[in-house]
Amino acid sequence: MSKQAVERKLAPTEAKAVINRLRISPRKLNLVAGLIRGMDVSTALTQLAFSGKRIANDVRKGLQSAIANAENNHNLNVDSLYVKEAYVGKNLVMKRMHTRGRGKSARILKPFANLTLIVAEKGAEEPKKVEKKSAKTETAKPAAKKTAKTAAKKESN
């Protein structure tokens, strides 16, 4: 008896690639991920190839992996792909010590990050589901209740 197949979370016109444990802080990686969000795949690859950031080469490899997944696993047209989502997550943090003067030491944090890239076809976008908000009539807030002390003060005045 075999396990049930896991249901696909992405749309049929999307493909995904995940890179785990990139040796860079998530904050720095998010700068590069933000650079390619929403771009055509060919433009994004060119942008990453000429970027001055060290991590751009690893992001480019991940993007190429997402393109290969789209082409081989999901039969998507490579020419009409764009970067739908590029988001960054935290991973482990290595903690190291650095010796300082007078017998003291300081902590060095070496963070790692995850990168998730989702590419999708341009022409096959699904219409977004719009929820209708119920028409709530705004009523005035009821006046604050007077306490017995404030009522007594007013009567005595």
C-alpha positions, -999 to +999 in steps of 0.1 A: +000+000+000+015+033-011+010+068+002-014+092-013+001+117-037+004+152-021-018+177-037+000+204-057-001+238-039+008+259-068-013+267-098-008+246-130+010+276-146+036+280-119+068+264-109+090+267-078+126+264-067+138+266-031+174+272-021+181+263+016+210+275+038+225+303+018+254+317+038+241+353+039+218+373+062+182+373+051+182+411+050+210+413+024+194+385+004+161+403+003+177+432-015+187+409-044+153+391-043+135+424-045+156+433-075+140+405-096+105+404-083+080+408-111+106+408-139+107+387-170+129+357-165+154+367-192+157+403-178+161+389-143+189+366-154+207+395-171+202+417-140+216+390-117+246+383-141+257+419-139+249+426-103+277+435-080+263+416-050+282+384-041+250+364-036+235+373-070+253+342-086+235+318-062+202+335-068+208+332-106+214+295-102+181+292-082+162+311-109+177+288-136+165+259-115+130+273-113+130+278-151+141+242-156+114+229-133+088+249-153+100+236-186+107+199-177+082+192-149+052+214-159+056+219-196+055+257-194+067+280-221+100+294-211+097+326-232+065+337-214+078+332-178+082+359-152+092+359-115+059+359-097+073+357-062+108+358-046+108+357-008+134+351+018+132+333+051+156+328+081+175+296+087+200+287+113+226+311+128+261+299+136+275+315+168+312+322+170+334+340+194+360+367+187+386+375+213+388+411+224+412+431+246+416+426+283+406+390+283+371+396+270+353+381+240+325+392+216+299+371+199+298+368+161+266+357+144+268+341+110+233+338+097+219+316+069+188+322+048+164+304+025+152+317-009+120+306-026+114+316-062+081+311-080+079+316-118+046+317-137+034+321-173+023+356-183-008+349-204-023+323-180-030+345-150-060+335-130-084+362-121-082+371-084-111+363-062-126+395-048-145+392-016-174+415-013-174+434+020-207+434+037-222+469+039-220+477+076-238+508+087-217+528+110-235+537+141-225+564+165-209+550+196-231+551+226-224+579+251-203+568+281-224+558+311-223+582+339-211+569+372-229+576+404-201+599+416-201+621+385-239+624+387-237+633+424-211+660+417-233+676+390-264+676+412-245+693+440-232+721+417 
